[in-house]
Amino acid sequence: MKKEELITALGELGYRLFIPEKKRLSSKKFLDVLDDLSGSEDSRLIEAFPVVLANCAHRGIKLDIRGLLSRYARRSQRRANLEKLILSSSDLLAQEGLDKPEGLDGTVDPLRVKYGDLLKEEVLDLDKHRSVSTERLRNALRRYTIDLERSESIRERDRRRQLRSFQLDLHLSTLFPPKQKELVLKKLKGNPLSKTEQEYYSRVVKKKLEGLANNELRKIALALTKK
């Protein structure tokens, strides 16, 4: 097992101290993925097509959709499969209120003239042996949206937590010398103090904290900081 695979496996098993850095996917890589999805025999993989487009838009990556289609002859079945998936996925993104990747809109209008509204049907037929449910395409996109919103909410909470931690550290450094600040943080985290530390905390630090907690003093501080 390669190091990156080992780290990923550990993360999946709950050991997340080390997380491999995410590689930035290129526009060509996105196009290759879309191409491979359109040719897949597994409908569960094909359902990821609109998700890939949504993720591409989220990352701000421009796609050369015309270049992707030009990989195949105009009348080939493989090109027709790509066209149908591109059109239906674009319409799904619009219906779900999601951004489209740059480079998509210019190719969609001619495809709509050619194929009409593909989402009206329950099944999107690709070739003789392959099809995909339009409802499953929609559900896959909705799951991605929910996961994205959840992950962004977590990141936002982490950012707020880091900001509060930074502000707390800044204010403590302003009000307390290093040793006293260390004792305040120890007490805040519930860490044990030595007998000497406890005596010093009770005799000096706690009295400062009691002063900071005084309502009248807080009112004065608020009034003066507004001037």
C-alpha positions in Angstrom: 0.0 0.0 0.0 1.4 3.4 -1.0 1.8 6.1 1.7 -1.1 8.2 0.3 -3.4 5.1 0.2 -2.4 4.2 3.8 -3.1 7.7 5.0 -6.5 7.7 3.3 -7.3 4.3 4.8 -6.4 5.5 8.2 -8.7 8.5 7.8 -11.5 6.3 6.8 -10.9 4.2 9.9 -11.2 7.3 12.1 -7.5 8.2 12.4 -7.6 11.7 10.9 -4.4 13.3 12.2 -3.0 13.1 8.7 -5.1 13.9 5.7 -3.4 13.9 2.2 -3.5 17.3 0.6 -6.2 17.5 -2.1 -4.8 17.8 -5.6 -6.3 20.6 -7.7 -7.9 18.9 -10.7 -7.3 20.5 -14.0 -10.0 21.3 -16.6 -8.7 18.4 -18.8 -9.1 16.0 -15.8 -12.7 17.1 -15.4 -13.3 16.5 -19.1 -11.7 13.1 -18.9 -13.9 12.1 -16.0 -17.1 13.3 -17.8 -16.0 11.3 -20.9 -15.4 8.2 -18.8 -18.7 8.5 -17.1 -20.6 8.8 -20.3 -19.1 5.5 -21.5 -19.6 3.7 -18.2 -21.7 0.5 -18.0 -22.6 1.2 -14.4 -25.6 3.5 -14.1 -24.5 4.5 -10.5 -21.4 6.1 -12.0 -23.3 7.8 -14.8 -25.5 9.4 -12.1 -22.4 11.4 -11.0 -22.4 13.4 -14.3 -24.3 16.5 -13.1 -22.4 16.3 -9.8 -19.1 16.6 -11.6 -20.4 19.7 -13.5 -21.6 21.2 -10.2 -18.3 20.6 -8.5 -16.5 22.1 -11.4 -18.6 25.3 -11.1 -17.9 25.3 -7.4 -14.2 25.2 -8.1 -14.4 27.9 -10.7 -13.0 25.8 -13.5 -13.8 26.6 -17.1 -14.7 23.6 -19.3 -14.0 23.2 -23.0 -17.3 21.3 -23.7 -16.9 21.7 -27.4 -13.5 20.2 -27.2 -14.9 17.3 -25.3 -17.6 16.6 -27.9 -15.1 16.9 -30.7 -13.4 13.8 -29.4 -16.1 11.9 -31.3 -17.6 12.0 -34.7 -20.8 14.0 -35.0 -23.1 11.0 -35.7 -21.4 8.7 -33.2 -23.4 7.1 -30.4 -20.7 8.1 -27.9 -21.1 11.8 -28.8 -24.9 11.5 -28.6 -24.5 10.1 -25.1 -22.3 13.0 -24.0 -24.7 15.5 -25.6 -27.7 14.0 -23.7 -25.9 13.9 -20.4 -24.6 17.5 -20.8 -28.0 18.8 -21.7 -29.9 17.0 -19.0 -27.3 17.9 -16.4 -27.3 21.6 -17.4 -31.1 21.7 -17.0 -30.8 19.9 -13.6 -28.3 22.5 -12.4 -30.7 25.3 -13.5 -33.7 23.7 -11.8 -31.8 23.1 -8.5 -30.5 26.7 -8.5 -26.9 25.7 -8.8 -24.1 27.5 -10.8 -23.0 26.1 -14.1 -19.4 25.8 -15.0 -18.1 28.4 -17.4 -18.2 27.1 -21.0 -21.3 25.1 -20.6 -24.1 27.5 -21.5 -22.9 28.2 -25.1 -23.2 24.5 -26.0 -26.6 23.7 -24.5 -29.0 25.7 -26.7 -28.2 23.7 -29.9 -28.5 20.5 -27.9 -32.0 21.5 -26.6 -33.1 22.1 -30.2 -31.8 18.7 -31.1 -33.2 16.7 -28.1 -35.9 18.8 -26.5 -36.6 18.5 -22.7 -34.9 15.3 -21.7 -36.0 15.6 -18.1 -39.7 15.2 -19.0 -39.0 11.4 -19.4 -38.4 9.1 -16.4 -35.5 7.5 -18.2 -32.6 9.0 -20.2 -31.8 6.5 -22.9 -28.2 6.5 -24.0 -27.7 3.5 -26.3 -29.4 0.1 -26.8 -28.1 -1.4 -23.5 -27.8 1.6 -21.3 -30.1 4.1 -19.6 -30.2 6.2 -16.4 -33.2 7.4 -14.4 -33.6 11.1 -14.5 -34.9 11.1 -10.9 -31.7 9.3 -9.8 -29.7 12.0 -11.6 -31.6 14.6 -9.7 -31.2 12.8 -6.4 -27.5 12.4 -6.8 -27.2 16.2 -7.4 -29.3 17.0 -4.4 -27.2 14.7 -2.1 -24.1 16.5 -3.4 -25.7 19.9 -2.6 -26.6 18.8 0.9 -23.1 17.4 1.5 -21.5 20.6 0.2 -23.7 22.9 2.4 -22.9 20.7 5.4 -19.1 20.8 4.8 -19.2 24.5 4.2 -21.1 25.0 7.4 -18.5 23.0 9.3 -15.7 25.0 7.7 -17.5 28.2 8.7 -17.9 27.0 12.3 -14.2 26.2 12.3 -13.3 29.6 11.1 -15.4 31.3 13.7 -13.9 29.1 16.4 -10.4 29.9 15.3 -11.3 33.6 15.2 -12.7 33.5 18.8 -9.6 31.6 19.9 -7.3 34.2 18.3 -9.3 37.1 19.9 -9.2 35.4 23.3 -5.5 34.9 23.1 -5.0 38.5 22.1 -7.1 39.9 24.9 -5.5 37.6 27.5 -2.1 38.7 26.4 -3.1 42.3 26.8 -4.5 41.9 30.3 -2.2 39.2 31.8 1.5 38.6 31.8 2.5 35.2 30.3 2.5 33.2 33.5 -0.9 34.5 34.6 -2.3 33.9 31.1 -1.1 30.3 31.3 -2.9 29.8 34.5 -6.1 31.3 33.2 -6.0 28.9 30.2 -5.2 25.9 32.4 -8.2 26.6 34.6 -10.4 27.3 31.6 -9.5 23.9 30.1 -9.8 22.1 33.5 -6.2 21.2 33.6 -4.8 20.5 37.1 -2.6 23.2 38.8 0.3 22.5 41.1 -0.1 23.6 44.7 2.1 26.7 44.0 0.1 27.5 40.9 -3.2 27.2 42.7 -2.0 29.5 45.5 -0.8 32.1 43.0 -4.0 31.8 41.0 -6.2 32.3 44.1 -4.1 35.1 45.4 -3.5 37.1 42.2 -5.1 35.9 39.1 -8.6 35.2 40.4 -8.8 38.7 41.9 -8.1 40.1 38.4 -10.8 37.9 36.9 -13.3 39.0 39.5 -12.6 42.6 38.6 -13.2 41.9 34.9 -16.5 40.2 35.8 -17.7 43.2 37.7 -20.8 44.6 36.0 -20.0 48.2 36.7 -16.4 47.8 35.3 -17.8 46.1 32.2 -20.2 49.0 31.6 -17.4 51.5 31.9 -15.2 49.5 29.5 -18.0 49.3 27.0 -18.8 53.0 27.3 -15.1 54.1 26.9 -14.4 51.7 23.9 -17.3 53.3 22.0 -15.8 56.8 22.4 
